[in-house]
Amino acid sequence: MRSLGEERHVLISIAELITYIALAAAQGRRWKDKLVVYVGENTNVVGWLNTRRSGNRYVRHLLRVPPPPSRHPIHLPATSV
């Protein structure tokens, strides 16, 4: 079982992922045919975005949501600072 601190860290990561997905949804058309790089300090989010995989069921669901790039071809690599 995870400690409260570990759970809080995962919740923060999920919130950051939701923010990224919302931004991508809002900017999808503007980002068409562009190289858009997600730069963040949260290594969980960077890993999830680059591999499109997670052990967390909520994150797996969010990663399955068809992102706007599927409608507007763009490249979305992620890196940490």
Long-range contacts (C-beta under 8 A, 24 or more apart in sequence): 9-44, 10-44, 10-56, 12-42, 13-42, 13-44, 13-45, 13-48, 13-59, 14-56, 14-58, 14-59, 14-62, 16-40, 16-42, 16-45, 17-45, 17-48, 17-49, 17-59, 17-62, 18-62, 20-45, 20-49, 21-62, 21-65, 21-67, 24-67, 24-68, 24-69, 24-76, 25-67, 25-68, 27-68, 28-67, 28-68, 28-69, 28-71, 28-72, 28-74, 29-68, 29-72, 31-68, 31-69, 31-72, 31-74, 32-72, 32-73, 32-74, 33-73, 33-74, 34-74, 34-75, 35-74, 35-75, 35-77, 36-74, 36-75, 36-76, 37-76, 37-77, 37-78, 37-79, 38-76, 38-77, 38-78, 38-79, 39-78, 39-79, 39-80, 39-81, 40-78, 40-80, 40-81, 41-80, 41-81, 42-80, 43-80, 45-78, 46-78, 46-79, 46-80, 49-76, 49-78, 50-77, 50-78
